[in-house]
């Protein structure tokens, strides 16, 4: 499966908007993506100064992601969790569409977008970066933002996770870490790259399980790394063990500017791509960004909470919480304390989580009004509040200690107490007949 095959499916469903007007990659394309982020896939046919087409918003809705994974919303978390537990090694092939063209590095020929007013420069935002340990035993694939420095150099933001670990080991041996930066991928590959299986489990194998065994990889031409055979574009590079440059400002998932940091420089040594490759863009802080980062964490919270309470119905990393910092979890409460156990499990499963609310299964976690109603009527701060000071949190939170990554966390148990009659916590209803319902529907049509 490829980006193109999924695009064809969406075309048949009428979910792709083709934009034939010429647009600039400097702010204009990003502005259009931002304004139409809650709509269809956006296909930019003409980008000023380039012969390359740009696609965005491919993973902009939960339904679209479920469609890519051939699953339902109810089965999504199970699919993601099962893929991490049962990874399937992809087939390695000798020839691939992404190898149609290989050329000397010149990043200025790629329509890399400049997104926001104060960004440090154009950023690659929808790439899966793959690397292997120096002994070849461990492979990691993850999503990183990449700032363009010049025609053949990028700066990569390395959070202290698995790729950082591989780079640190190489750095101790005074060796650069070779990486494949793949762009234009099927949603399954990006979702897998955004997940966090145990160190040593290749995210390519997770993606291959999600794709039912259809993912194929190809060895890069100049470096010791692998890339999806049906990617649109691959940048082959080396992350320097010694050279760093300033990275940032950059707007991240919170829609605020992340702080500047000195980060490793990547030297691009080769570029391979399809003859008519499509550049995949992703708007930082937009719905697509929040879903790709958040869904694997929702699955992790779902699984962790399921281990400590009898039944978990749904998890939502809410839009208001940037799809990252706030979670709402609905459970089938069986005994007092279930809510607090679910909260602690959520914080453990997603360390960046700042605030979490646990509600009963009759509350829709995707409806902010219902969640607030549950807090208003089922929560007592003196009994149902958990506060954890000086815990590891997200460095993207401007109110936290961003340099040390410390924050205060709050958990709200908004489940109803079991020693009070259930009827006390149910919304009142008005009895209605079919005749009344039909009348109301007619009135609604008239109002439109």
DRENDO-1510 file (C-alpha; in Angstrom, 1 decimal, always signed):
<recs>
REC; n; res; u; v; w
REC; 1; UNK; +0.0; +0.0; +0.0 .
REC; 2; UNK; +1.2; +3.5; -0.8 .
REC; 3; UNK; +0.2; +7.1; -0.4 .
REC; 4; UNK; -1.1; +6.9; -4.1 .
REC; 5; UNK; -3.2; +3.9; -3.6 .
REC; 6; UNK; -4.9; +5.5; -0.6 .
REC; 7; UNK; -5.3; +8.8; -2.5 .
REC; 8; UNK; -7.1; +6.8; -5.3 .
REC; 9; UNK; -9.5; +5.4; -2.7 .
REC; 10; UNK; -10.3; +8.8; -1.4 .
REC; 11; UNK; -10.7; +10.2; -4.9 .
REC; 12; UNK; -13.4; +7.6; -5.5 .
REC; 13; UNK; -15.2; +8.7; -2.3 .
REC; 14; UNK; -15.0; +12.4; -3.4 .
REC; 15; UNK; -12.8; +13.3; -0.4 .
REC; 16; UNK; -10.0; +15.1; -2.4 .
REC; 17; UNK; -10.1; +18.7; -3.3 .
REC; 18; UNK; -7.8; +19.6; -6.2 .
REC; 19; UNK; -6.5; +23.2; -6.0 .
REC; 20; UNK; -5.5; +24.3; -9.5 .
REC; 21; UNK; -4.6; +27.9; -8.7 .
REC; 22; UNK; -0.9; +28.6; -8.3 .
REC; 23; UNK; +0.1; +28.9; -4.7 .
REC; 24; UNK; +3.3; +30.0; -2.9 .
REC; 25; UNK; +5.1; +27.6; -0.5 .
REC; 26; UNK; +5.9; +30.6; +1.6 .
REC; 27; UNK; +2.9; +30.9; +4.0 .
REC; 28; UNK; +0.2; +30.7; +1.4 .
REC; 29; UNK; -0.1; +26.9; +1.1 .
REC; 30; UNK; +0.0; +26.7; +4.9 .
REC; 31; UNK; -2.7; +29.3; +5.2 .
REC; 32; UNK; -5.0; +27.3; +2.9 .
REC; 33; UNK; -4.3; +24.1; +4.8 .
REC; 34; UNK; -5.2; +25.9; +8.1 .
REC; 35; UNK; -8.4; +27.3; +6.8 .
REC; 36; UNK; -9.6; +24.0; +5.3 .
REC; 37; UNK; -8.1; +21.7; +7.9 .
REC; 38; UNK; -11.5; +20.3; +8.9 .
REC; 39; UNK; -12.3; +19.4; +5.3 .
REC; 40; UNK; -11.1; +17.1; +2.6 .
REC; 41; UNK; -7.6; +16.0; +1.5 .
REC; 42; UNK; -6.0; +19.0; -0.2 .
REC; 43; UNK; -4.1; +18.4; -3.5 .
REC; 44; UNK; -2.1; +21.4; -4.7 .
REC; 45; UNK; -1.6; +21.0; -8.4 .
REC; 46; UNK; +0.6; +24.1; -8.9 .
REC; 47; UNK; +3.2; +25.2; -6.4 .
REC; 48; UNK; +5.0; +28.4; -7.3 .
REC; 49; UNK; +8.5; +27.8; -8.4 .
REC; 50; UNK; +8.2; +23.9; -8.5 .
REC; 51; UNK; +7.0; +21.2; -10.8 .
REC; 52; UNK; +6.1; +19.0; -7.8 .
REC; 53; UNK; +2.6; +18.6; -6.5 .
REC; 54; UNK; +1.8; +18.8; -2.8 .
REC; 55; UNK; -0.8; +16.8; -0.8 .
REC; 56; UNK; -1.9; +17.7; +2.7 .
REC; 57; UNK; -4.6; +16.7; +5.3 .
REC; 58; UNK; -4.3; +13.0; +4.3 .
REC; 59; UNK; -4.9; +12.0; +7.9 .
REC; 60; UNK; -7.0; +14.9; +9.0 .
REC; 61; UNK; -10.0; +12.9; +10.4 .
REC; 62; UNK; -10.4; +9.8; +12.5 .
REC; 63; UNK; -12.7; +8.3; +9.9 .
REC; 64; UNK; -10.0; +8.8; +7.2 .
REC; 65; UNK; -7.4; +7.1; +9.3 .
REC; 66; UNK; -9.7; +4.2; +10.0 .
REC; 67; UNK; -10.4; +3.9; +6.3 .
REC; 68; UNK; -6.7; +3.7; +5.6 .
REC; 69; UNK; -6.3; +0.9; +8.2 .
REC; 70; UNK; -9.5; -0.9; +7.0 .
REC; 71; UNK; -10.9; -0.8; +10.5 .
REC; 72; UNK; -13.6; +0.9; +12.5 .
REC; 73; UNK; -13.4; +3.5; +15.3 .
REC; 74; UNK; -14.3; +0.8; +17.8 .
REC; 75; UNK; -11.5; -1.5; +16.7 .
REC; 76; UNK; -8.8; +1.2; +16.1 .
REC; 77; UNK; -7.1; +0.9; +19.4 .
REC; 78; UNK; -7.0; -2.8; +19.3 .
REC; 79; UNK; -5.5; -2.7; +15.8 .
REC; 80; UNK; -2.8; -0.3; +16.9 .
REC; 81; UNK; -2.0; -2.3; +20.1 .
REC; 82; UNK; -2.0; -5.7; +18.3 .
REC; 83; UNK; +0.4; -4.4; +15.7 .
REC; 84; UNK; +2.9; -3.4; +18.4 .
REC; 85; UNK; +2.6; -6.7; +20.1 .
REC; 86; UNK; +2.8; -8.7; +16.9 .
REC; 87; UNK; +5.2; -6.9; +14.5 .
REC; 88; UNK; +5.7; -8.5; +11.1 .
REC; 89; UNK; +9.1; -8.1; +9.4 .
REC; 90; UNK; +8.7; -6.5; +6.0 .
REC; 91; UNK; +10.1; -7.9; +2.8 .
REC; 92; UNK; +13.2; -6.3; +1.4 .
REC; 93; UNK; +13.2; -5.8; -2.4 .
REC; 94; UNK; +15.9; -4.8; -4.8 .
REC; 95; UNK; +13.9; -2.5; -7.0 .
REC; 96; UNK; +11.2; +0.0; -6.1 .
REC; 97; UNK; +9.3; +3.0; -7.5 .
REC; 98; UNK; +11.1; +5.4; -5.1 .
REC; 99; UNK; +14.4; +4.5; -6.9 .
REC; 100; UNK; +13.2; +5.8; -10.2 .
REC; 101; UNK; +15.5; +8.9; -9.9 .
REC; 102; UNK; +18.5; +9.4; -7.7 .
REC; 103; UNK; +20.4; +12.7; -7.7 .
REC; 104; UNK; +22.8; +14.9; -5.9 .
REC; 105; UNK; +21.2; +16.7; -2.9 .
REC; 106; UNK; +19.5; +20.0; -3.5 .
REC; 107; UNK; +16.7; +20.7; -1.0 .
REC; 108; UNK; +15.8; +23.9; -2.7 .
REC; 109; UNK; +14.2; +21.8; -5.5 .
REC; 110; UNK; +11.7; +20.3; -3.1 .
REC; 111; UNK; +8.6; +22.4; -2.2 .
REC; 112; UNK; +9.3; +22.4; +1.6 .
REC; 113; UNK; +6.8; +24.8; +3.2 .
REC; 114; UNK; +7.4; +27.8; +5.4 .
REC; 115; UNK; +4.4; +27.6; +7.7 .
REC; 116; UNK; +4.2; +30.3; +10.3 .
REC; 117; UNK; +5.3; +33.9; +10.6 .
REC; 118; UNK; +8.2; +33.4; +13.1 .
REC; 119; UNK; +9.4; +29.9; +12.0 .
REC; 120; UNK; +13.2; +29.7; +11.7 .
REC; 121; UNK; +12.7; +28.5; +8.1 .
REC; 122; UNK; +11.1; +25.9; +5.9 .
REC; 123; UNK; +10.4; +22.6; +7.8 .
REC; 124; UNK; +9.8; +19.1; +6.7 .
REC; 125; UNK; +7.0; +17.9; +8.9 .
REC; 126; UNK; +5.6; +14.6; +7.5 .
REC; 127; UNK; +8.7; +12.5; +7.3 .
REC; 128; UNK; +9.5; +9.1; +8.8 .
REC; 129; UNK; +13.1; +9.0; +9.9 .
REC; 130; UNK; +14.6; +5.5; +10.0 .
REC; 131; UNK; +18.0; +4.4; +11.4 .
REC; 132; UNK; +19.8; +1.3; +12.5 .
REC; 133; UNK; +22.2; +0.8; +15.4 .
REC; 134; UNK; +25.9; +0.6; +14.4 .
REC; 135; UNK; +25.8; -3.2; +14.8 .
REC; 136; UNK; +22.7; -3.4; +12.7 .
REC; 137; UNK; +20.7; -5.2; +15.4 .
REC; 138; UNK; +18.2; -2.4; +16.3 .
REC; 139; UNK; +16.1; -0.4; +13.8 .
REC; 140; UNK; +14.0; +2.6; +14.8 .
REC; 141; UNK; +11.5; +4.6; +12.7 .
REC; 142; UNK; +10.1; +7.9; +14.1 .
REC; 143; UNK; +8.7; +11.2; +13.1 .
REC; 144; UNK; +10.8; +14.3; +13.5 .
REC; 145; UNK; +10.7; +17.9; +12.4 .
REC; 146; UNK; +13.5; +18.9; +10.1 .
REC; 147; UNK; +14.6; +22.5; +9.5 .
REC; 148; UNK; +16.3; +23.3; +6.2 .
REC; 149; UNK; +19.7; +24.9; +6.6 .
REC; 150; UNK; +20.9; +24.9; +3.0 .
REC; 151; UNK; +20.9; +22.8; -0.1 .
REC; 152; UNK; +22.2; +19.7; +1.6 .
REC; 153; UNK; +21.8; +20.2; +5.4 .
REC; 154; UNK; +18.9; +19.9; +7.8 .
REC; 155; UNK; +18.6; +20.3; +11.6 .
REC; 156; UNK; +16.7; +17.5; +13.3 .
REC; 157; UNK; +14.9; +17.9; +16.6 .
REC; 158; UNK; +15.8; +14.9; +18.7 .
REC; 159; UNK; +13.7; +14.3; +21.8 .
REC; 160; UNK; +15.3; +11.9; +24.3 .
REC; 161; UNK; +13.7; +8.7; +22.9 .
REC; 162; UNK; +14.8; +5.8; +20.7 .
REC; 163; UNK; +16.4; +7.7; +17.8 .
REC; 164; UNK; +18.2; +9.9; +20.3 .
REC; 165; UNK; +19.5; +6.7; +22.0 .
REC; 166; UNK; +20.9; +5.4; +18.7 .
REC; 167; UNK; +22.5; +8.7; +17.9 .
REC; 168; UNK; +24.0; +8.9; +21.4 .
REC; 169; UNK; +25.6; +5.5; +21.1 .
REC; 170; UNK; +27.1; +6.5; +17.7 .
REC; 171; UNK; +28.2; +9.8; +19.2 .
REC; 172; UNK; +30.2; +8.0; +21.9 .
REC; 173; UNK; +32.1; +6.2; +19.2 .
REC; 174; UNK; +32.6; +9.4; +17.2 .
REC; 175; UNK; +30.5; +8.2; +14.3 .
REC; 176; UNK; +27.6; +9.8; +12.4 .
REC; 177; UNK; +24.3; +8.0; +12.4 .
REC; 178; UNK; +23.0; +7.2; +9.0 .
REC; 179; UNK; +19.3; +7.9; +8.4 .
REC; 180; UNK; +16.6; +7.6; +5.7 .
REC; 181; UNK; +14.1; +10.4; +5.7 .
REC; 182; UNK; +11.1; +9.1; +3.9 .
REC; 183; UNK; +8.3; +11.4; +2.6 .
REC; 184; UNK; +5.0; +10.6; +1.0 .
REC; 185; UNK; +3.8; +7.6; +2.9 .
REC; 186; UNK; +0.7; +5.5; +3.6 .
REC; 187; UNK; -1.0; +6.6; +6.9 .
REC; 188; UNK; -0.1; +3.2; +8.4 .
REC; 189; UNK; +3.6; +3.9; +8.2 .
REC; 190; UNK; +3.3; +7.4; +9.7 .
REC; 191; UNK; +1.1; +6.1; +12.5 .
REC; 192; UNK; +3.5; +3.3; +13.3 .
REC; 193; UNK; +6.4; +5.8; +13.2 .
REC; 194; UNK; +4.5; +8.0; +15.7 .
REC; 195; UNK; +3.9; +5.1; +18.1 .
REC; 196; UNK; +6.3; +3.9; +20.8 .
REC; 197; UNK; +6.8; +0.1; +20.8 .
REC; 198; UNK; +9.6; -1.2; +23.0 .
REC; 199; UNK; +13.2; -0.3; +22.0 .
REC; 200; UNK; +14.4; -2.9; +19.5 .
REC; 201; UNK; +11.0; -3.4; +17.8 .
REC; 202; UNK; +11.1; -1.8; +14.4 .
REC; 203; UNK; +8.2; +0.5; +13.6 .
REC; 204; UNK; +8.4; -0.8; +10.0 .
REC; 205; UNK; +7.4; -4.2; +11.3 .
REC; 206; UNK; +4.5; -2.5; +13.2 .
REC; 207; UNK; +3.4; -0.8; +10.0 .
REC; 208; UNK; +3.7; -4.0; +8.1 .
REC; 209; UNK; +1.3; -5.7; +10.5 .
REC; 210; UNK; -1.2; -2.8; +10.1 .
REC; 211; UNK; -0.9; -3.2; +6.3 .
REC; 212; UNK; -1.5; -7.0; +6.5 .
REC; 213; UNK; +2.0; -7.8; +5.3 .
REC; 214; UNK; +2.1; -5.6; +2.2 .
REC; 215; UNK; +4.8; -3.2; +3.2 .
REC; 216; UNK; +8.1; -3.6; +1.3 .
REC; 217; UNK; +11.4; -1.9; +2.1 .
REC; 218; UNK; +14.4; -1.0; -0.1 .
REC; 219; UNK; +18.0; -0.5; +1.0 .
REC; 220; UNK; +19.2; +3.1; +0.5 .
REC; 221; UNK; +21.9; +3.7; -2.2 .
REC; 222; UNK; +24.5; +5.5; -0.2 .
REC; 223; UNK; +23.8; +4.7; +3.5 .
REC; 224; UNK; +23.0; +1.8; +5.7 .
REC; 225; UNK; +19.3; +2.4; +6.2 .
REC; 226; UNK; +16.0; +1.2; +4.7 .
REC; 227; UNK; +13.0; +3.1; +3.3 .
REC; 228; UNK; +9.5; +2.1; +2.2 .
REC; 229; UNK; +9.7; +0.9; -1.4 .
REC; 230; UNK; +6.6; +2.9; -2.4 .
REC; 231; UNK; +7.6; +6.2; -0.7 .
REC; 232; UNK; +7.4; +9.3; -2.9 .
REC; 233; UNK; +10.8; +10.7; -1.8 .
REC; 234; UNK; +13.7; +9.6; +0.3 .
REC; 235; UNK; +16.5; +11.8; +1.6 .
REC; 236; UNK; +19.6; +9.8; +2.6 .
REC; 237; UNK; +21.6; +11.5; +5.3 .
REC; 238; UNK; +24.0; +11.3; +8.2 .
REC; 239; UNK; +23.3; +12.8; +11.6 .
REC; 240; UNK; +26.5; +14.5; +12.7 .
REC; 241; UNK; +28.0; +13.3; +16.0 .
REC; 242; UNK; +29.6; +16.7; +16.6 .
REC; 243; UNK; +28.0; +19.4; +14.4 .
REC; 244; UNK; +25.0; +21.2; +15.9 .
REC; 245; UNK; +23.0; +24.3; +14.9 .
REC; 246; UNK; +20.2; +26.3; +16.3 .
REC; 247; UNK; +16.7; +24.7; +15.8 .
REC; 248; UNK; +13.6; +26.8; +16.2 .
REC; 249; UNK; +11.4; +28.7; +16.6 .
REC; 250; UNK; +8.9; +26.2; +15.4 .
REC; 251; UNK; +5.1; +25.9; +16.0 .
REC; 252; UNK; +4.4; +22.5; +17.4 .
REC; 253; UNK; +1.3; +20.6; +18.3 .
REC; 254; UNK; +0.3; +23.2; +20.9 .
REC; 255; UNK; +0.0; +25.9; +18.2 .
REC; 256; UNK; +2.6; +27.9; +20.2 .
REC; 257; UNK; +6.3; +28.4; +19.4 .
REC; 258; UNK; +8.6; +25.9; +20.8 .
REC; 259; UNK; +11.9; +27.2; +22.3 .
REC; 260; UNK; +15.2; +27.4; +20.4 .
REC; 261; UNK; +17.7; +24.6; +21.0 .
REC; 262; UNK; +21.1; +23.5; +19.7 .
REC; 263; UNK; +20.3; +20.2; +17.7 .
REC; 264; UNK; +22.3; +17.8; +15.5 .
REC; 265; UNK; +22.8; +18.7; +11.8 .
REC; 266; UNK; +21.9; +16.1; +9.1 .
REC; 267; UNK; +24.0; +16.1; +6.0 .
REC; 268; UNK; +22.0; +14.9; +3.0 .
REC; 269; UNK; +24.2; +12.7; +0.7 .
REC; 270; UNK; +21.7; +11.4; -1.8 .
REC; 271; UNK; +18.1; +11.9; -2.9 .
REC; 272; UNK; +15.9; +9.3; -4.6 .
REC; 273; UNK; +12.3; +9.7; -5.6 .
REC; 274; UNK; +9.6; +8.7; -8.1 .
REC; 275; UNK; +9.7; +10.4; -11.4 .
REC; 276; UNK; +6.6; +12.5; -10.7 .
REC; 277; UNK; +6.8; +12.4; -6.9 .
REC; 278; UNK; +4.2; +14.0; -4.6 .
REC; 279; UNK; +5.4; +16.0; -1.7 .
REC; 280; UNK; +3.5; +15.3; +1.5 .
REC; 281; UNK; +3.0; +18.3; +3.8 .
REC; 282; UNK; +1.6; +18.5; +7.3 .
REC; 283; UNK; +0.5; +21.7; +9.1 .
REC; 284; UNK; +2.1; +21.9; +12.6 .
REC; 285; UNK; -0.6; +22.1; +15.2 .
REC; 286; UNK; -3.4; +21.2; +12.8 .
REC; 287; UNK; -5.9; +18.3; +13.1 .
REC; 288; UNK; -3.6; +15.9; +11.1 .
REC; 289; UNK; -0.7; +16.6; +13.4 .
REC; 290; UNK; -2.8; +16.1; +16.5 .
REC; 291; UNK; -4.3; +12.8; +15.3 .
REC; 292; UNK; -1.0; +11.3; +14.0 .
REC; 293; UNK; +0.7; +12.0; +17.3 .
REC; 294; UNK; -2.3; +11.5; +19.6 .
REC; 295; UNK; -3.9; +8.3; +18.3 .
REC; 296; UNK; -1.0; +6.0; +19.3 .
REC; 297; UNK; -1.1; +7.6; +22.7 .
REC; 298; UNK; -4.8; +7.1; +23.0 .
REC; 299; UNK; -4.3; +3.4; +22.2 .
REC; 300; UNK; -1.5; +3.3; +24.9 .
REC; 301; UNK; -3.8; +4.9; +27.5 .
REC; 302; UNK; -6.7; +2.6; +26.5 .
REC; 303; UNK; -4.5; -0.5; +27.0 .
REC; 304; UNK; -2.9; +0.7; +30.3 .
REC; 305; UNK; -6.3; +1.7; +31.8 .
REC; 306; UNK; -7.8; -1.6; +30.7 .
REC; 307; UNK; -5.3; -3.4; +32.8 .
REC; 308; UNK; -6.4; -1.7; +36.0 .
REC; 309; UNK; -10.2; -1.3; +35.6 .
REC; 310; UNK; -12.7; -3.8; +34.3 .
REC; 311; UNK; -14.0; -1.9; +31.3 .
REC; 312; UNK; -12.7; +1.1; +29.3 .
REC; 313; UNK; -15.1; +2.5; +26.7 .
REC; 314; UNK; -13.2; +5.3; +25.0 .
REC; 315; UNK; -10.3; +7.7; +25.2 .
REC; 316; UNK; -10.0; +11.2; +23.7 .
REC; 317; UNK; -6.9; +13.3; +23.7 .
REC; 318; UNK; -9.0; +16.4; +23.2 .
REC; 319; UNK; -8.7; +19.2; +20.7 .
REC; 320; UNK; -8.7; +21.8; +23.5 .
REC; 321; UNK; -5.8; +20.0; +25.0 .
REC; 322; UNK; -3.9; +20.2; +21.7 .
REC; 323; UNK; -4.4; +16.5; +21.1 .
REC; 324; UNK; -1.6; +15.8; +23.5 .
REC; 325; UNK; -1.9; +17.4; +27.0 .
REC; 326; UNK; -5.5; +16.6; +28.0 .
REC; 327; UNK; -7.2; +13.2; +28.1 .
REC; 328; UNK; -10.8; +12.2; +28.7 .
REC; 329; UNK; -11.4; +8.5; +29.5 .
REC; 330; UNK; -14.7; +6.8; +30.0 .
REC; 331; UNK; -14.9; +3.6; +32.0 .
REC; 332; UNK; -17.4; +1.1; +33.4 .
REC; 333; UNK; -16.9; +1.7; +37.1 .
REC; 334; UNK; -17.3; -1.4; +39.2 .
REC; 335; UNK; -15.8; -0.2; +42.6 .
REC; 336; UNK; -14.6; +3.0; +44.3 .
REC; 337; UNK; -11.1; +3.8; +43.3 .
REC; 338; UNK; -11.5; +2.6; +39.7 .
REC; 339; UNK; -11.4; +6.2; +38.5 .
REC; 340; UNK; -8.2; +7.0; +40.3 .
REC; 341; UNK; -6.5; +3.9; +39.1 .
REC; 342; UNK; -7.4; +4.7; +35.5 .
REC; 343; UNK; -6.0; +8.2; +36.0 .
REC; 344; UNK; -2.7; +6.9; +37.3 .
REC; 345; UNK; -2.5; +4.4; +34.4 .
REC; 346; UNK; -3.1; +7.2; +31.9 .
REC; 347; UNK; -0.3; +9.3; +33.3 .
REC; 348; UNK; +2.1; +6.3; +33.1 .
REC; 349; UNK; +1.1; +5.4; +29.6 .
REC; 350; UNK; +1.5; +8.9; +28.2 .
REC; 351; UNK; +4.2; +10.8; +30.1 .
REC; 352; UNK; +3.4; +14.1; +28.3 .
REC; 353; UNK; -0.1; +14.1; +29.6 .
REC; 354; UNK; -0.9; +17.1; +31.9 .
REC; 355; UNK; -4.6; +16.9; +32.8 .
REC; 356; UNK; -6.9; +13.8; +32.7 .
REC; 357; UNK; -10.6; +13.4; +33.4 .
REC; 358; UNK; -12.2; +10.0; +34.0 .
REC; 359; UNK; -16.0; +9.8; +33.4 .
REC; 360; UNK; -18.6; +7.1; +33.4 .
REC; 361; UNK; -19.5; +5.2; +30.2 .
REC; 362; UNK; -22.7; +7.2; +29.7 .
REC; 363; UNK; -20.6; +10.3; +29.0 .
REC; 364; UNK; -19.4; +11.0; +25.4 .
REC; 365; UNK; -15.7; +11.7; +25.8 .
REC; 366; UNK; -15.8; +13.7; +22.5 .
REC; 367; UNK; -18.5; +16.1; +23.7 .
REC; 368; UNK; -16.9; +18.8; +25.9 .
REC; 369; UNK; -20.3; +19.9; +27.3 .
REC; 370; UNK; -21.0; +16.3; +28.5 .
REC; 371; UNK; -17.6; +16.1; +30.1 .
REC; 372; UNK; -18.0; +19.4; +31.8 .
REC; 373; UNK; -21.5; +18.4; +33.0 .
REC; 374; UNK; -20.0; +15.3; +34.6 .
REC; 375; UNK; -17.3; +17.3; +36.3 .
REC; 376; UNK; -20.0; +19.7; +37.6 .
REC; 377; UNK; -22.2; +17.0; +39.1 .
REC; 378; UNK; -20.0; +14.0; +39.8 .
REC; 379; UNK; -16.8; +15.5; +41.1 .
REC; 380; UNK; -15.8; +16.7; +44.5 .
REC; 381; UNK; -12.3; +18.3; +44.7 .
REC; 382; UNK; -11.8; +17.3; +48.3 .
REC; 383; UNK; -12.2; +13.6; +47.4 .
REC; 384; UNK; -11.7; +13.1; +43.6 .
REC; 385; UNK; -8.7; +15.3; +42.7 .
REC; 386; UNK; -5.2; +14.0; +42.2 .
REC; 387; UNK; -2.3; +16.5; +41.9 .
REC; 388; UNK; +1.3; +15.3; +41.0 .
REC; 389; UNK; +3.9; +18.1; +41.3 .
REC; 390; UNK; +7.3; +18.2; +39.6 .
REC; 391; UNK; +6.5; +15.2; +37.2 .
REC; 392; UNK; +8.0; +14.6; +33.8 .
REC; 393; UNK; +5.8; +16.3; +31.3 .
REC; 394; UNK; +5.9; +17.9; +27.8 .
REC; 395; UNK; +8.5; +20.4; +26.9 .
REC; 396; UNK; +6.0; +21.8; +24.5 .
REC; 397; UNK; +4.0; +23.3; +27.4 .
REC; 398; UNK; +5.0; +26.9; +27.8 .
REC; 399; UNK; +3.8; +27.0; +31.4 .
REC; 400; UNK; +6.1; +24.1; +32.3 .
REC; 401; UNK; +9.8; +24.0; +33.1 .
REC; 402; UNK; +10.7; +23.5; +29.4 .
REC; 403; UNK; +14.4; +23.1; +30.0 .
REC; 404; UNK; +14.0; +20.3; +32.6 .
REC; 405; UNK; +10.7; +19.0; +31.2 .
REC; 406; UNK; +8.9; +19.2; +34.6 .
REC; 407; UNK; +5.3; +20.0; +35.1 .
REC; 408; UNK; +2.4; +19.6; +37.6 .
REC; 409; UNK; -0.3; +17.1; +36.6 .
REC; 410; UNK; -3.9; +17.0; +37.6 .
REC; 411; UNK; -6.4; +14.1; +37.5 .
REC; 412; UNK; -10.1; +14.5; +37.9 .
REC; 413; UNK; -12.3; +11.5; +38.9 .
REC; 414; UNK; -15.7; +12.6; +37.6 .
REC; 415; UNK; -17.3; +9.2; +38.0 .
REC; 416; UNK; -20.4; +9.0; +40.1 .
REC; 417; UNK; -20.1; +7.5; +43.6 .
REC; 418; UNK; -21.5; +4.0; +43.9 .
REC; 419; UNK; -23.1; +4.6; +47.3 .
REC; 420; UNK; -25.6; +7.2; +45.8 .
REC; 421; UNK; -28.6; +6.1; +43.6 .
REC; 422; UNK; -27.8; +6.1; +39.9 .
REC; 423; UNK; -31.0; +8.1; +39.2 .
REC; 424; UNK; -29.5; +11.1; +41.1 .
REC; 425; UNK; -27.0; +11.5; +38.3 .
REC; 426; UNK; -29.1; +10.9; +35.2 .
REC; 427; UNK; -30.3; +13.7; +33.0 .
REC; 428; UNK; -34.1; +14.1; +33.0 .
REC; 429; UNK; -36.0; +13.1; +29.9 .
REC; 430; UNK; -39.2; +14.2; +28.3 .
REC; 431; UNK; -41.4; +11.4; +27.0 .
REC; 432; UNK; -42.0; +11.7; +23.3 .
REC; 433; UNK; -44.1; +10.0; +20.6 .
REC; 434; UNK; -43.4; +9.4; +17.0 .
REC; 435; UNK; -45.9; +12.1; +16.1 .
REC; 436; UNK; -43.9; +14.6; +18.2 .
REC; 437; UNK; -40.6; +13.5; +16.6 .
REC; 438; UNK; -42.0; +13.9; +13.1 .
REC; 439; UNK; -43.3; +17.4; +14.0 .
REC; 440; UNK; -39.9; +18.4; +15.4 .
REC; 441; UNK; -38.2; +17.2; +12.3 .
REC; 442; UNK; -40.5; +19.3; +10.1 .
REC; 443; UNK; -39.9; +22.4; +12.2 .
REC; 444; UNK; -36.2; +21.8; +11.9 .
REC; 445; UNK; -36.4; +21.6; +8.1 .
REC; 446; UNK; -38.3; +24.9; +8.1 .
REC; 447; UNK; -35.6; +26.6; +10.2 .
REC; 448; UNK; -33.0; +25.7; +7.6 .
</recs>
